Amino acid sequence: MTDCWTVSLELVVSRSDTHLHTPMYFFLSNLSFTDICMSTSTIPKMLLNIQAQSQSISYIGCLSQVFFLMVFLVLENCLLTAMAYDRYVAICHPLMYPIIMNPSFCVFLVLVSLFISGVNSLLHTLMVLQLSFCTHLEIPDFFCELSQVIKSACSDTLINNILMYFFSVILGGSALFGIIFSYSLIVCSLLRLPSSGRKYKAFSTCGSHLLVVFLFYGTAFGVYINSSITESSRKTAVVSMIYTVVPQMLNPFIYSLRNKDVKEALWKLFGRITL
């Protein structure tokens, strides 16, 4: 649960320092909150099962994990896209940045992201409710993941698989395309800058976000490839755990350790606490 403490600390730091009340840190705060929620949707039950030396989970509990895990996965996907757009506006249109990325628009982007993730997750969960399962159901995972639950059904899952892959391509593909397109425009804009120092300073603000994007999509693609080429339940469980825990655990460290403003705000916060 160390990652939850780290993310919580980052949320407190972002809210306590007025210098961090900017669109970039607003999205980062929401991303940190999403990381907490994603971790708490799976880890507590896993730890409880380890303590009780039991691998069982109720039907309702399994569906709840499917629903919430999908909500926060899609929400993080949308937030990373919004953060890429924020960096594009900040670097390519700096004079218009305060006007375009105003507080109302930032809140609107988060609410739209939450709406998309909620509707998508609700649809898939309702479709899973239509399936029938065998009496003794075993999922080769630490938690209930949509693809593994669908694979374990005894009834026809054609529609479920079509919907799962369709929305994965639409939501994941469009978000990844938006991020790549935003950074291609950013790179083109930076190449036109005369000063190499200004180029480095401008692009350094994107480094943390790019690293988080690589972790999120890299581990997700790793899970997809692994599930396609291996039948090992142990490998599937380990890889799934990596993509739902490791990126969320590393995100706060990436943004905190690479960001001078966050480190300064953290020292100020500790200074006020110790006084």
Residue, then its C-alpha position, 0 to 999 in steps of 0.5 A: m500500500t506504499d503507492c497509495w500513501t505516495v499518491s495521497l501525499e502528491l494529492v495533498v501537495s498539489r492542493s496545498d501549494t497555490h503555484l500548483h493550481t494549474p491545468m497540468y497539476f489539476f489533471l495530475s491530481n485526478l490521475s493520482f486519485t484514479d491511481i488510488c482508486m484502481s489500486t484499492s479496487t483489487i489490492p485489499k481483496m487480494l491481501l485479504n485472501i492471502q491472509a485468510q489463505s483463500q482464493s474465493i470471491s463472491y459473484i457480486g464481488c467479482l462483478s464489482q471488481v470488473f466494473f470499477l477496474m474498467v472505470f479507472l482503466v478507461l478514466e486513466n486512458c482519457l486523462l493521459t490524453a487530456m494531459a497530452y492536449d494540455r502540453y500541446v496547448a502550453i508549448c504550441h500556443p503559449l499565449m492562448y494557454p490561459i484562455i483555452m485551458n481555463p478551469s471550466f474546460c479542464v473540469f469539463l474534460v474530466l467529467v467527459s472522461l468520467f462519463i465515457s469510462g462509466v458508460n463503457s464499464l456499465l455496458h460491459t458489466l451488464m453484458v457479463l450479467q447475461l452470461s452463465f458460468c459453471t459451478h466451479l469457476e477458476i480465474p487465472d488471475f489475482f482479481c476479476e478481469l473482464s477478459q478472463v471472466i468472459k473466457s470462463a463463461c459456459s455460455d456463448t460469449l461472441i457478443n461480449n468479445i466483439l464489444m470488448y475488442f471494439f471498445s478497446v480499439i475505439l477508446g484505447g486506439s483513439a486515445l493513443f492516436g491523440i497522444i501521438f498526434s499531440y506530441s508530433l505537433i509538439v516536436c514540430s513546434l520545438l524544432r522551429l525554436p532557435s534556442s536549444g536551451r528553450k527546446y530542452k526546457a519546453f520538452s522537459t515538461c513532457g518527459s514525465h508524461l511520456l514516461v507514464v504513457f509508455l508505462f501504461y500502454g506498454t504494460a497493457f500491450g504486454v498483457y495482450i500479447n502475453s494472453s495471446i501466446t501463452e496458456s500459463s495461468r501463473k504468467t497471466a496472473v503475474v503480467s496482469m498484476i504488473y499492468t494494474v499495480v506497477p504503473q500506478m505505483l510508479n506514477p507518483f515517483i515519476y512526477s515527483l522526482r522529475n518535477k522541481d515544482v512538486k519537490e519544492a512544494l513538498w519541502k514547503l509542506f514538510g516545513r509547515i508541518t514541523l513548525 
